[in-house]
Amino acid sequence: MVLFESTTTPKSERLLANTLGYPNTWHVVRRVPHPILKTPNTFQDIIYSGDPKVSDAYFNHVAAMDVAMKWKEGESTPFDENGGQLLPLEVVELVEGDEVEVYYEDDSCWYHAIVTEVLQYKDDERYTVRYTVDDATQTNVCQDKIRKIKSKKKPKKRKSTASTTATSTPKSHEKSKRNKKKEIKKTASKKRKYKTDENERNSEEEDVPVEAPKKKRAKPTKLTQYIPNTSELHTASKMGLPEGWTAKVRSG
């Protein structure tokens, strides 16, 4: 019974790729058991045409072997197929002075180094690096054995005056906000009070009955004493009027 083993190091990945007939710089990453099937004695292979981090990848050996048959050592690159069966890859360009990590197969680990020279070929790049551990130099390093280190810039410390301004500004801003809110509340309160007083005055005016205007009394006229003459009394007596009455005869 054949027992499959997972690859654990770049060296084991390259050894498996060479055993399966792929070019010397190719990697085969094997997972045991298969991550989906999860049954004993199953595995999953992912084939890379170089460093798994920056190379074309294939999920079956038929597609990978089809590309491997067209591979030309020294001319073909790990990203000729624009990602293979994965998304297009982003190739990281290196220049002299870049800090990198180089994989050293004898020790199966990565070492810090500085790029001292970039060698341009037709469809490939090789690098000369200087290791910072022992100051040794290595030439003709392939792209699949080198990776760039992202530089970490330390944040600049702010001056004390700047920090004071930065801290005091929000406080003053908050204080002005609170004062503004108080003013708004006071204004709203005054408006409500004025409206309430006005409503009360209106209601009081509605409840008070409206009195009709008093008519002016006419001033009594002064009576003048009337003294009847004898002819008027005599005429009234002839007409049968009570005693003391008078009567006037008008002509026409």
C-alpha positions in Angstrom: 0.0 0.0 0.0 1.4 3.4 -1.1 1.3 6.1 1.6 1.3 9.7 0.4 3.0 12.5 2.3 2.5 16.3 2.3 5.3 18.6 1.1 6.5 20.8 3.9 9.4 22.7 2.5 10.3 24.3 -0.9 13.0 21.7 -1.3 10.4 18.8 -1.0 8.1 20.7 -3.4 10.9 20.9 -6.1 11.9 17.3 -5.5 8.4 16.1 -6.1 8.1 18.2 -9.2 11.3 16.8 -10.6 10.1 13.2 -9.8 6.9 13.8 -11.7 8.8 15.1 -14.7 8.5 18.9 -14.4 11.3 21.4 -15.1 13.9 21.8 -12.3 12.6 25.2 -11.1 9.0 24.0 -10.8 7.2 23.2 -7.5 4.4 20.8 -6.6 2.6 21.5 -3.4 0.9 18.3 -2.1 -1.7 18.2 0.7 -2.6 14.9 2.4 -5.4 14.1 2.8 -7.4 15.9 0.1 -8.8 19.1 1.8 -12.3 18.4 0.4 -12.5 14.6 0.3 -10.7 14.2 3.7 -10.5 10.5 3.3 -7.3 8.4 3.9 -4.8 7.8 1.1 -6.1 10.9 -0.9 -4.1 14.0 -1.8 -4.3 17.3 -3.7 -1.5 18.6 -5.9 -1.1 22.2 -7.0 1.6 22.6 -9.6 3.6 25.9 -9.8 6.0 26.9 -12.6 8.3 28.5 -10.0 8.0 30.0 -6.6 4.4 29.4 -5.4 4.0 33.1 -4.4 4.8 34.6 -7.8 4.3 31.8 -10.4 1.6 30.4 -12.7 -0.4 27.7 -11.0 -2.3 24.6 -12.2 -4.8 22.4 -10.4 -4.4 19.3 -12.5 -1.4 17.6 -14.0 -2.8 17.5 -17.5 -2.9 21.3 -17.8 0.5 21.7 -16.1 2.2 19.0 -18.2 0.9 20.7 -21.4 2.8 23.9 -20.4 5.8 21.9 -19.2 6.2 20.3 -22.6 6.6 23.8 -24.1 9.0 24.9 -21.4 12.5 26.1 -22.6 15.1 26.3 -19.9 16.7 29.8 -19.7 13.9 31.3 -21.9 10.6 30.5 -20.3 9.5 32.4 -17.2 7.2 31.3 -14.3 4.5 33.8 -15.4 4.4 33.2 -19.2 0.8 31.9 -18.9 -0.5 35.0 -17.0 -1.4 33.2 -13.9 -2.1 29.7 -15.3 -5.4 28.5 -13.9 -5.3 31.3 -11.3 -5.8 35.1 -11.6 -3.1 37.1 -13.4 0.0 37.5 -11.2 1.7 40.7 -10.1 5.4 40.5 -10.8 7.5 42.3 -8.3 10.5 44.0 -9.8 13.7 44.2 -7.8 16.5 46.8 -8.1 19.9 47.1 -6.6 19.8 47.9 -2.9 16.5 46.2 -2.3 16.2 44.2 0.9 15.1 40.6 0.2 15.0 37.1 1.6 16.7 34.3 -0.4 15.8 30.7 0.0 18.9 28.5 0.7 18.0 24.9 -0.1 20.9 23.3 1.9 19.4 24.8 5.1 15.8 24.8 3.9 15.2 28.4 5.2 15.2 32.0 4.1 18.1 34.4 4.8 18.1 38.2 4.7 20.1 39.7 1.9 20.7 42.8 -0.2 20.4 42.8 -4.0 23.8 43.9 -5.5 23.2 43.2 -9.2 20.2 42.6 -11.5 21.0 40.4 -14.5 18.5 40.9 -17.4 17.9 38.0 -19.8 15.5 37.7 -22.7 12.5 36.5 -20.7 14.0 36.2 -17.2 15.9 38.0 -14.5 18.6 36.7 -12.2 20.1 38.4 -9.2 23.3 38.6 -7.3 22.8 39.0 -3.6 24.9 39.6 -0.5 23.9 37.9 2.7 23.9 40.1 5.8 24.5 37.1 8.1 28.0 36.2 6.9 28.6 38.8 4.2 28.8 36.1 1.6 27.8 36.7 -2.0 25.6 34.4 -4.3 25.1 34.9 -8.0 22.5 33.7 -10.5 19.6 33.6 -8.0 16.3 32.7 -9.6 13.1 34.6 -9.1 11.4 31.7 -7.4 14.1 31.7 -4.6 13.9 35.4 -3.8 11.2 37.6 -2.2 11.1 41.3 -1.5 10.8 42.6 2.1 8.4 45.4 2.5 10.1 48.3 4.3 8.4 49.4 7.5 8.6 53.2 8.1 8.5 54.3 11.6 5.8 57.0 12.2 7.2 60.4 13.0 6.7 61.7 16.5 4.7 64.8 16.8 6.1 67.8 18.5 4.7 68.8 21.9 3.2 72.0 20.5 1.4 70.1 17.8 0.1 67.6 20.2 -1.1 70.3 22.5 -2.9 72.0 19.6 -4.4 68.7 18.5 -5.7 68.0 22.0 -6.9 71.5 22.8 -8.8 72.1 19.6 -11.3 69.3 20.1 -12.0 70.5 23.6 -12.6 74.1 22.6 -14.7 72.8 19.8 -16.8 70.7 22.2 -17.1 73.7 24.5 -18.4 75.9 21.7 -20.9 73.2 20.8 -22.2 73.0 24.3 -22.6 76.8 24.5 -24.4 76.9 21.2 -26.8 74.2 22.5 -27.5 76.2 25.6 -28.3 79.3 23.6 -30.6 77.3 21.4 -32.4 75.9 24.4 -32.8 79.4 26.0 -34.2 80.9 22.8 -36.6 78.0 22.4 -37.7 78.4 26.1 -38.3 82.2 25.5 -40.3 81.5 22.4 -42.5 78.9 24.3 -43.0 81.3 27.2 -43.9 84.2 24.9 -46.3 82.0 23.0 -47.9 80.8 26.2 -48.4 84.4 27.5 -49.9 85.4 24.2 -52.3 82.5 24.2 -53.4 83.3 27.8 -54.0 86.9 26.8 -56.0 85.8 23.8 -58.1 83.5 25.9 -58.8 86.2 28.5 -59.9 88.5 25.8 -62.2 85.9 24.5 -63.8 85.3 27.9 -64.5 89.0 28.7 -68.0 90.0 27.4 -68.1 93.0 25.2 -70.3 95.7 26.5 -72.6 97.6 24.1 -71.8 101.3 23.8 -73.9 103.4 26.1 -76.4 105.7 24.5 -76.0 109.3 25.4 -79.1 110.7 27.1 -80.6 113.8 25.6 -80.4 116.7 27.9 -83.9 117.9 29.1 -84.9 121.1 27.5 -85.9 123.9 29.8 -89.6 124.5 30.1 -90.8 128.0 29.5 -93.8 129.3 31.3 -96.8 129.7 29.0 -99.3 132.4 29.8 -102.6 132.0 27.8 -104.4 135.0 26.6 -108.1 135.6 27.0 -109.2 135.0 23.4 -107.6 131.5 23.4 -109.4 130.6 26.7 -112.7 131.9 25.3 -112.3 129.9 22.1 -111.6 126.7 24.0 -114.6 127.3 26.2 -116.8 127.6 23.1 -115.5 124.4 21.8 -116.5 122.6 25.0 -112.9 121.9 26.1 -112.1 121.6 29.8 -111.5 124.6 31.9 -108.0 126.0 31.6 -107.4 124.7 28.0 -106.6 127.1 25.2 -107.4 127.0 21.5 -106.0 128.9 18.6 -107.9 129.5 15.3 -105.7 129.5 12.2 -107.0 130.9 9.0 -106.6 129.3 5.5 
